[in-house]
Amino acid sequence: MDNKTLENQRVLIVDDQRAFQLMFKGILYSMGATNVAFAPTGEQALAKCANISYDILFVDYHLGVGKNGKQLLEDLREKKLLPPDSIFMLVTGENTVPMVMSAVELEPDDYLVKPFSQSVLRSRIQRIQRKKAHLATLYQALFDGQAEQVITLCQQEIAQEGRYQQFCKRVLVESFIDLSRYGEAEVILQNSLGQRRSGWALFLQAKLCFLQQRFQESLALCQEAIEGNRYFAEAYDVMAQTYLAMGELDQAFSSIQTAAEIAPFSMPRQYLVIKIARELDNIPQQVNASKQLYEITRRSIKQDVVHLLNYIRTIIDAAVREDDPTQRNRYFQEVSLALQRVKRDDGMIREIDFSLFEMLCQARLESLSGAQFQAKKTYAAVAEQLAEQHQILPDAIFLLNQIGEFEQASTLTKLVPAELMKNPLLNTLFSDQQNFVGQKQLQFAELNKAGIKSYKEGNFATAITQFETALELAPMNTGSALNLIQASLQQLNMQQKHKSMELFDRCKKTFRVVDNMPLPEHHRARYKELLQQFTKLREELRR
């Protein structure tokens, strides 16, 4: 009977090593398999699964170039190409903790570490086959997303005290938590924990306590779960969330850092790393986690250009916040390397105008290096193209805020689609920049307002000083530049015989802030009028 384990089963081996394919095929044939197909890449496996429903998939974790085994499993689930009665087994020669735990977290049907014996393989397959056959209706309900049916079927299995009642209790509790039916979840968990302090029950009770803001209980349960399994990354996640909610940032970061070391290939985990690192102003960890998010998603169903853009944005944001010139230069170099590397990944960037994004990034770096005029010229060169490039609008806004064009930044912000701002990292970058420039913007506004008041009172020299100080905070601000030009012209006109050539030259230099720049209509009309006055004054000085 054992030799018929795979009889009439459609099997797919996904492995990029031809020698292993042939060796493994021999093992499967000895177990009764006659219908065995091969795919050397995740992409080819995905294409095959779109046309054929396989009963068993043996997938190597590492598949060379392209998707890995974990990403293939995510894709198959997302696209509903893995029927509930199919068996998905990850196979790998690596047994490092991050590799194993990251794979196990995604919950394939099983995980095999090479080398393994035929008897081990057979027993694993038979065990999964028995479970899937017995719980076929439950697996189908989970596949179809029928929450109430899942609950009913789990309750039936538990009532019958079947051999899979512990599995059903876990699924039932998770379903109740997802539906915010916390009281019903807790009844089951307390009953289970009263019988046995199992890891899954401790973890879910800790999660439940966290959701109900019972933080001390949550921490104690997480600690107990970790003592039972020091590689319990999800328990560290809940511990980190709990410490964060309590305002204990150092403990929160220590917990999430441990979770990320155990199992780094989780998007929610890396987002939590970024969130806590930002609270601690830990710039290097923010950059590392953002890069990890990009790497996690670049070949998966979660692939989205926003992860790439956010990675580069995070590096620039780090450079903005960094006071040490040496470290800032390292961030500059990292931006350049990332931009060059991404250009080779055409599949990732084809949905955006990447050259436009690159120009805006370079302009932000120019601004940080003190080349404010060049940064604004770069913006002027691309301004008309931005309206249709929603993904890149945030970068134009970041640049405008950076050089002090607060009014234009505010105008562009209104054009950013709400859907784009649902990305937690982009949302955080936006809010952080607002906080970062907020105080500077407030001081700028006060100085500009004071300058206008002085101007109206005829104190042109005082107004000039106030506008110049305002421009030190926002060097490329159009409104304040025009105010300074206007006050300077009035002061020069008051000097009947000996006009200050120094003030004239400063006025001339200030025109660079607005010359050949895209201006709102009210600024454009004012600029033309002031330019005429300046031209007239220049002619007078030449006589």
Sequence and secondary structure as in RCSB ss.txt:
>XXXX:A:sequence
MDNKTLENQRVLIVDDQRAFQLMFKGILYSMGATNVAFAPTGEQALAKCANISYDILFVDYHLGVGKNGKQLLED
LREKKLLPPDSIFMLVTGENTVPMVMSAVELEPDDYLVKPFSQSVLRSRIQRIQRKKAHLATLYQALFDGQAEQV
ITLCQQEIAQEGRYQQFCKRVLVESFIDLSRYGEAEVILQNSLGQRRSGWALFLQAKLCFLQQRFQESLALCQEA
IEGNRYFAEAYDVMAQTYLAMGELDQAFSSIQTAAEIAPFSMPRQYLVIKIARELDNIPQQVNASKQLYEITRRS
IKQDVVHLLNYIRTIIDAAVREDDPTQRNRYFQEVSLALQRVKRDDGMIREIDFSLFEMLCQARLESLSGAQFQA
KKTYAAVAEQLAEQHQILPDAIFLLNQIGEFEQASTLTKLVPAELMKNPLLNTLFSDQQNFVGQKQLQFAELNKA
GIKSYKEGNFATAITQFETALELAPMNTGSALNLIQASLQQLNMQQKHKSMELFDRCKKTFRVVDNMPLPEHHRA
RYKELLQQFTKLREELRR
>XXXX:A:secstr
 GGGTTTT EEEEE S HHHHHHHHHHHHHTT  EEEEESSHHHHHHHHHH   SEEEEES  SSS  HHHHHHH
HHHTT S TT EEEEEES   HHHHHHHHHT  SEEEESS  HHHHHHHHHHHHHHHHHTHHHHHHHHHT HHHH
HHHHHHHHHTT TTHHHHHHHHHHHHHHTT HHHHHHHHHHHHHH   HHHHHHHHHHHHHTT HHHHHHHHHHH
HHH TT HHHHHHHHHHHHHHT HHHHHHHHHHHHHH    HHHHHHHHHHHHHTT HHHHHHHHHHHHHHHTTS
TT  HHHHHHHHHHHHHHHHH   HHHHHHHHHHHHHHHHHHHT HHHHTTS HHHHHHHHHHHHHHHTT HHHH
HHHHHHHGGGGGG GGGHHHHHHHHHHHT HHHHHHHHTTS TTGGGSHHHHHHHHHHHHHHHHHHHHHHHHHHH
HHHHHHTT HHHHHHHHHHHHHHSTT HHHHHHHHHHHHHHHHH SSS  HHHHHHHHHHGGGTTT    HHHHH
HHHHHHHHHHHHHHHHH 
